Amino acid sequence: MRDIITLQCNECKNRNYSTTKNKKKTTARLEFKKFCNTCRTHTVHRETK
């Protein structure tokens, strides 16, 4: 079962992206390096609740 999660920028704390994840197979929080419009750079985005 895939659940929708949101990704939050570590620098400015904006919630910029949403994606899906299989919570049974991936129990750890996801981290992606994505572009943040507020920071205007590529920063690490981490899964939030």
PyMOL Python script that loads the backbone (N, CA, C, O; Angstrom):
from pymol import cmd

cmd.read_pdbstr("""\
ATOM      1  N   MET A   1       0.841  -1.176   0.000  1.00  0.00           N
ATOM      2  CA  MET A   1       0.000   0.000   0.000  1.00  0.00           C
ATOM      3  C   MET A   1       0.891   1.246   0.000  1.00  0.00           C
ATOM      4  O   MET A   1       1.756   1.398   0.863  1.00  0.00           O
ATOM      5  N   ARG A   2       0.677   2.115  -0.953  1.00  0.00           N
ATOM      6  CA  ARG A   2       1.492   3.314  -1.074  1.00  0.00           C
ATOM      7  C   ARG A   2       0.765   4.494  -0.437  1.00  0.00           C
ATOM      8  O   ARG A   2      -0.436   4.680  -0.634  1.00  0.00           O
ATOM      9  N   ASP A   3       1.507   5.280   0.324  1.00  0.00           N
ATOM     10  CA  ASP A   3       0.956   6.451   0.993  1.00  0.00           C
ATOM     11  C   ASP A   3       1.595   7.709   0.437  1.00  0.00           C
ATOM     12  O   ASP A   3       2.761   7.700   0.044  1.00  0.00           O
ATOM     13  N   ILE A   4       0.827   8.793   0.405  1.00  0.00           N
ATOM     14  CA  ILE A   4       1.333  10.081  -0.056  1.00  0.00           C
ATOM     15  C   ILE A   4       2.070  10.746   1.098  1.00  0.00           C
ATOM     16  O   ILE A   4       1.548  10.838   2.210  1.00  0.00           O
ATOM     17  N   ILE A   5       3.298  11.213   0.823  1.00  0.00           N
ATOM     18  CA  ILE A   5       4.092  11.922   1.827  1.00  0.00           C
ATOM     19  C   ILE A   5       4.516  13.270   1.257  1.00  0.00           C
ATOM     20  O   ILE A   5       4.511  13.465   0.042  1.00  0.00           O
ATOM     21  N   THR A   6       4.884  14.201   2.138  1.00  0.00           N
ATOM     22  CA  THR A   6       5.374  15.502   1.700  1.00  0.00           C
ATOM     23  C   THR A   6       6.848  15.621   2.045  1.00  0.00           C
ATOM     24  O   THR A   6       7.318  15.054   3.032  1.00  0.00           O
ATOM     25  N   LEU A   7       7.568  16.364   1.219  1.00  0.00           N
ATOM     26  CA  LEU A   7       8.996  16.587   1.428  1.00  0.00           C
ATOM     27  C   LEU A   7       9.222  18.036   1.835  1.00  0.00           C
ATOM     28  O   LEU A   7       8.670  18.956   1.231  1.00  0.00           O
ATOM     29  N   GLN A   8      10.042  18.228   2.868  1.00  0.00           N
ATOM     30  CA  GLN A   8      10.283  19.552   3.424  1.00  0.00           C
ATOM     31  C   GLN A   8      11.757  19.909   3.285  1.00  0.00           C
ATOM     32  O   GLN A   8      12.631  19.076   3.525  1.00  0.00           O
ATOM     33  N   CYS A   9      12.027  21.148   2.896  1.00  0.00           N
ATOM     34  CA  CYS A   9      13.394  21.639   2.753  1.00  0.00           C
ATOM     35  C   CYS A   9      14.044  21.756   4.136  1.00  0.00           C
ATOM     36  O   CYS A   9      13.415  22.236   5.080  1.00  0.00           O
ATOM     37  N   ASN A  10      15.304  21.316   4.255  1.00  0.00           N
ATOM     38  CA  ASN A  10      16.001  21.404   5.538  1.00  0.00           C
ATOM     39  C   ASN A  10      16.459  22.820   5.849  1.00  0.00           C
ATOM     40  O   ASN A  10      16.639  23.160   7.018  1.00  0.00           O
ATOM     41  N   GLU A  11      16.651  23.650   4.838  1.00  0.00           N
ATOM     42  CA  GLU A  11      17.159  25.005   5.053  1.00  0.00           C
ATOM     43  C   GLU A  11      16.045  25.974   5.471  1.00  0.00           C
ATOM     44  O   GLU A  11      16.131  26.606   6.523  1.00  0.00           O
ATOM     45  N   CYS A  12      15.008  26.085   4.644  1.00  0.00           N
ATOM     46  CA  CYS A  12      13.969  27.091   4.898  1.00  0.00           C
ATOM     47  C   CYS A  12      12.683  26.497   5.473  1.00  0.00           C
ATOM     48  O   CYS A  12      11.768  27.245   5.818  1.00  0.00           O
ATOM     49  N   LYS A  13      12.594  25.172   5.583  1.00  0.00           N
ATOM     50  CA  LYS A  13      11.458  24.453   6.175  1.00  0.00           C
ATOM     51  C   LYS A  13      10.166  24.570   5.368  1.00  0.00           C
ATOM     52  O   LYS A  13       9.081  24.342   5.903  1.00  0.00           O
ATOM     53  N   ASN A  14      10.273  24.924   4.078  1.00  0.00           N
ATOM     54  CA  ASN A  14       9.085  24.949   3.221  1.00  0.00           C
ATOM     55  C   ASN A  14       8.770  23.546   2.738  1.00  0.00           C
ATOM     56  O   ASN A  14       9.676  22.758   2.468  1.00  0.00           O
ATOM     57  N   ARG A  15       7.482  23.233   2.630  1.00  0.00           N
ATOM     58  CA  ARG A  15       7.045  21.935   2.116  1.00  0.00           C
ATOM     59  C   ARG A  15       6.764  22.101   0.632  1.00  0.00           C
ATOM     60  O   ARG A  15       5.717  22.615   0.239  1.00  0.00           O
ATOM     61  N   ASN A  16       7.724  21.654  -0.198  1.00  0.00           N
ATOM     62  CA  ASN A  16       7.690  21.940  -1.618  1.00  0.00           C
ATOM     63  C   ASN A  16       7.181  20.799  -2.474  1.00  0.00           C
ATOM     64  O   ASN A  16       6.539  21.050  -3.493  1.00  0.00           O
ATOM     65  N   TYR A  17       7.436  19.571  -2.108  1.00  0.00           N
ATOM     66  CA  TYR A  17       7.162  18.433  -2.981  1.00  0.00           C
ATOM     67  C   TYR A  17       6.314  17.393  -2.257  1.00  0.00           C
ATOM     68  O   TYR A  17       6.306  17.318  -1.029  1.00  0.00           O
ATOM     69  N   SER A  18       5.597  16.589  -3.051  1.00  0.00           N
ATOM     70  CA  SER A  18       4.893  15.429  -2.514  1.00  0.00           C
ATOM     71  C   SER A  18       5.197  14.240  -3.399  1.00  0.00           C
ATOM     72  O   SER A  18       5.394  14.385  -4.606  1.00  0.00           O
ATOM     73  N   THR A  19       5.236  13.053  -2.791  1.00  0.00           N
ATOM     74  CA  THR A  19       5.549  11.828  -3.500  1.00  0.00           C
ATOM     75  C   THR A  19       4.867  10.677  -2.779  1.00  0.00           C
ATOM     76  O   THR A  19       4.228  10.878  -1.747  1.00  0.00           O
ATOM     77  N   THR A  20       5.000   9.475  -3.318  1.00  0.00           N
ATOM     78  CA  THR A  20       4.417   8.308  -2.671  1.00  0.00           C
ATOM     79  C   THR A  20       5.526   7.371  -2.227  1.00  0.00           C
ATOM     80  O   THR A  20       6.630   7.377  -2.773  1.00  0.00           O
ATOM     81  N   LYS A  21       5.203   6.561  -1.216  1.00  0.00           N
ATOM     82  CA  LYS A  21       6.188   5.600  -0.724  1.00  0.00           C
ATOM     83  C   LYS A  21       5.471   4.394  -0.163  1.00  0.00           C
ATOM     84  O   LYS A  21       4.374   4.507   0.384  1.00  0.00           O
ATOM     85  N   ASN A  22       6.101   3.232  -0.303  1.00  0.00           N
ATOM     86  CA  ASN A  22       5.590   1.996   0.254  1.00  0.00           C
ATOM     87  C   ASN A  22       6.103   1.889   1.691  1.00  0.00           C
ATOM     88  O   ASN A  22       7.291   1.645   1.902  1.00  0.00           O
ATOM     89  N   LYS A  23       5.223   2.068   2.684  1.00  0.00           N
ATOM     90  CA  LYS A  23       5.651   2.101   4.072  1.00  0.00           C
ATOM     91  C   LYS A  23       6.039   0.730   4.610  1.00  0.00           C
ATOM     92  O   LYS A  23       6.743   0.644   5.616  1.00  0.00           O
ATOM     93  N   LYS A  24       5.593  -0.346   3.959  1.00  0.00           N
ATOM     94  CA  LYS A  24       5.981  -1.683   4.425  1.00  0.00           C
ATOM     95  C   LYS A  24       7.423  -2.005   4.057  1.00  0.00           C
ATOM     96  O   LYS A  24       8.134  -2.638   4.837  1.00  0.00           O
ATOM     97  N   LYS A  25       7.862  -1.575   2.877  1.00  0.00           N
ATOM     98  CA  LYS A  25       9.222  -1.876   2.425  1.00  0.00           C
ATOM     99  C   LYS A  25      10.230  -0.828   2.868  1.00  0.00           C
ATOM    100  O   LYS A  25      11.380  -1.162   3.155  1.00  0.00           O
ATOM    101  N   THR A  26       9.823   0.429   2.928  1.00  0.00           N
ATOM    102  CA  THR A  26      10.719   1.522   3.286  1.00  0.00           C
ATOM    103  C   THR A  26      10.229   2.145   4.580  1.00  0.00           C
ATOM    104  O   THR A  26       9.299   2.951   4.572  1.00  0.00           O
ATOM    105  N   THR A  27      10.848   1.777   5.689  1.00  0.00           N
ATOM    106  CA  THR A  27      10.395   2.299   6.980  1.00  0.00           C
ATOM    107  C   THR A  27      11.126   3.582   7.367  1.00  0.00           C
ATOM    108  O   THR A  27      10.600   4.376   8.146  1.00  0.00           O
ATOM    109  N   ALA A  28      12.333   3.796   6.836  1.00  0.00           N
ATOM    110  CA  ALA A  28      13.096   5.001   7.171  1.00  0.00           C
ATOM    111  C   ALA A  28      12.542   6.205   6.408  1.00  0.00           C
ATOM    112  O   ALA A  28      11.827   6.053   5.418  1.00  0.00           O
ATOM    113  N   ARG A  29      12.883   7.396   6.885  1.00  0.00           N
ATOM    114  CA  ARG A  29      12.431   8.611   6.212  1.00  0.00           C
ATOM    115  C   ARG A  29      13.222   8.837   4.937  1.00  0.00           C
ATOM    116  O   ARG A  29      14.434   8.626   4.896  1.00  0.00           O
ATOM    117  N   LEU A  30      12.521   9.269   3.896  1.00  0.00           N
ATOM    118  CA  LEU A  30      13.162   9.510   2.609  1.00  0.00           C
ATOM    119  C   LEU A  30      13.901  10.838   2.619  1.00  0.00           C
ATOM    120  O   LEU A  30      13.490  11.790   3.282  1.00  0.00           O
ATOM    121  N   GLU A  31      15.003  10.887   1.869  1.00  0.00           N
ATOM    122  CA  GLU A  31      15.758  12.123   1.680  1.00  0.00           C
ATOM    123  C   GLU A  31      16.138  12.230   0.215  1.00  0.00           C
ATOM    124  O   GLU A  31      16.698  11.299  -0.362  1.00  0.00           O
ATOM    125  N   PHE A  32      15.827  13.375  -0.382  1.00  0.00           N
ATOM    126  CA  PHE A  32      16.191  13.655  -1.763  1.00  0.00           C
ATOM    127  C   PHE A  32      16.851  15.020  -1.829  1.00  0.00           C
ATOM    128  O   PHE A  32      16.540  15.909  -1.037  1.00  0.00           O
ATOM    129  N   LYS A  33      17.765  15.181  -2.778  1.00  0.00           N
ATOM    130  CA  LYS A  33      18.345  16.497  -3.038  1.00  0.00           C
ATOM    131  C   LYS A  33      17.578  17.091  -4.205  1.00  0.00           C
ATOM    132  O   LYS A  33      17.735  16.657  -5.347  1.00  0.00           O
ATOM    133  N   LYS A  34      16.733  18.103  -3.914  1.00  0.00           N
ATOM    134  CA  LYS A  34      15.856  18.690  -4.919  1.00  0.00           C
ATOM    135  C   LYS A  34      16.001  20.207  -4.896  1.00  0.00           C
ATOM    136  O   LYS A  34      16.580  20.781  -3.973  1.00  0.00           O
ATOM    137  N   PHE A  35      15.456  20.848  -5.943  1.00  0.00           N
ATOM    138  CA  PHE A  35      15.539  22.300  -6.054  1.00  0.00           C
ATOM    139  C   PHE A  35      14.466  22.959  -5.197  1.00  0.00           C
ATOM    140  O   PHE A  35      13.305  22.552  -5.232  1.00  0.00           O
ATOM    141  N   CYS A  36      14.849  23.968  -4.432  1.00  0.00           N
ATOM    142  CA  CYS A  36      13.924  24.740  -3.601  1.00  0.00           C
ATOM    143  C   CYS A  36      13.796  26.140  -4.198  1.00  0.00           C
ATOM    144  O   CYS A  36      14.795  26.837  -4.380  1.00  0.00           O
ATOM    145  N   ASN A  37      12.567  26.547  -4.502  1.00  0.00           N
ATOM    146  CA  ASN A  37      12.341  27.873  -5.092  1.00  0.00           C
ATOM    147  C   ASN A  37      12.637  28.999  -4.109  1.00  0.00           C
ATOM    148  O   ASN A  37      13.076  30.070  -4.527  1.00  0.00           O
ATOM    149  N   THR A  38      12.414  28.790  -2.836  1.00  0.00           N
ATOM    150  CA  THR A  38      12.669  29.824  -1.843  1.00  0.00           C
ATOM    151  C   THR A  38      14.166  30.047  -1.652  1.00  0.00           C
ATOM    152  O   THR A  38      14.624  31.189  -1.610  1.00  0.00           O
ATOM    153  N   CYS A  39      14.925  28.963  -1.535  1.00  0.00           N
ATOM    154  CA  CYS A  39      16.378  29.061  -1.346  1.00  0.00           C
ATOM    155  C   CYS A  39      17.118  29.322  -2.653  1.00  0.00           C
ATOM    156  O   CYS A  39      18.244  29.819  -2.640  1.00  0.00           O
ATOM    157  N   ARG A  40      16.492  28.989  -3.778  1.00  0.00           N
ATOM    158  CA  ARG A  40      17.056  29.141  -5.122  1.00  0.00           C
ATOM    159  C   ARG A  40      18.291  28.256  -5.334  1.00  0.00           C
ATOM    160  O   ARG A  40      19.149  28.580  -6.154  1.00  0.00           O
ATOM    161  N   THR A  41      18.384  27.146  -4.603  1.00  0.00           N
ATOM    162  CA  THR A  41      19.479  26.203  -4.765  1.00  0.00           C
ATOM    163  C   THR A  41      18.952  24.787  -4.591  1.00  0.00           C
ATOM    164  O   THR A  41      17.800  24.588  -4.205  1.00  0.00           O
ATOM    165  N   HIS A  42      19.794  23.810  -4.875  1.00  0.00           N
ATOM    166  CA  HIS A  42      19.461  22.418  -4.601  1.00  0.00           C
ATOM    167  C   HIS A  42      19.801  22.124  -3.140  1.00  0.00           C
ATOM    168  O   HIS A  42      20.946  22.282  -2.717  1.00  0.00           O
ATOM    169  N   THR A  43      18.804  21.698  -2.382  1.00  0.00           N
ATOM    170  CA  THR A  43      18.990  21.395  -0.967  1.00  0.00           C
ATOM    171  C   THR A  43      18.396  20.024  -0.668  1.00  0.00           C
ATOM    172  O   THR A  43      17.674  19.453  -1.486  1.00  0.00           O
ATOM    173  N   VAL A  44      18.709  19.512   0.508  1.00  0.00           N
ATOM    174  CA  VAL A  44      18.168  18.224   0.931  1.00  0.00           C
ATOM    175  C   VAL A  44      16.727  18.415   1.391  1.00  0.00           C
ATOM    176  O   VAL A  44      16.433  19.295   2.200  1.00  0.00           O
ATOM    177  N   HIS A  45      15.841  17.587   0.870  1.00  0.00           N
ATOM    178  CA  HIS A  45      14.435  17.595   1.278  1.00  0.00           C
ATOM    179  C   HIS A  45      14.155  16.279   1.978  1.00  0.00           C
ATOM    180  O   HIS A  45      14.462  15.209   1.451  1.00  0.00           O
ATOM    181  N   ARG A  46      13.567  16.358   3.179  1.00  0.00           N
ATOM    182  CA  ARG A  46      13.319  15.189   4.003  1.00  0.00           C
ATOM    183  C   ARG A  46      11.820  14.976   4.173  1.00  0.00           C
ATOM    184  O   ARG A  46      11.037  15.925   4.151  1.00  0.00           O
ATOM    185  N   GLU A  47      11.441  13.735   4.340  1.00  0.00           N
ATOM    186  CA  GLU A  47      10.030  13.372   4.540  1.00  0.00           C
ATOM    187  C   GLU A  47       9.520  13.934   5.871  1.00  0.00           C
ATOM    188  O   GLU A  47      10.214  13.880   6.886  1.00  0.00           O
ATOM    189  N   THR A  48       8.296  14.475   5.849  1.00  0.00           N
ATOM    190  CA  THR A  48       7.667  14.986   7.060  1.00  0.00           C
ATOM    191  C   THR A  48       6.417  14.182   7.367  1.00  0.00           C
ATOM    192  O   THR A  48       5.984  13.355   6.565  1.00  0.00           O
ATOM    193  N   LYS A  49       5.848  14.428   8.518  1.00  0.00           N
ATOM    194  CA  LYS A  49       4.634  13.713   8.921  1.00  0.00           C
ATOM    195  C   LYS A  49       3.421  14.279   8.237  1.00  0.00           C
ATOM    196  O   LYS A  49       2.308  13.800   8.457  1.00  0.00           O
TER     197      LYS A  49
END
""", "prot")
cmd.dss("prot")
cmd.show_as("cartoon", "prot")
cmd.util.cbc("prot")
cmd.orient("prot")
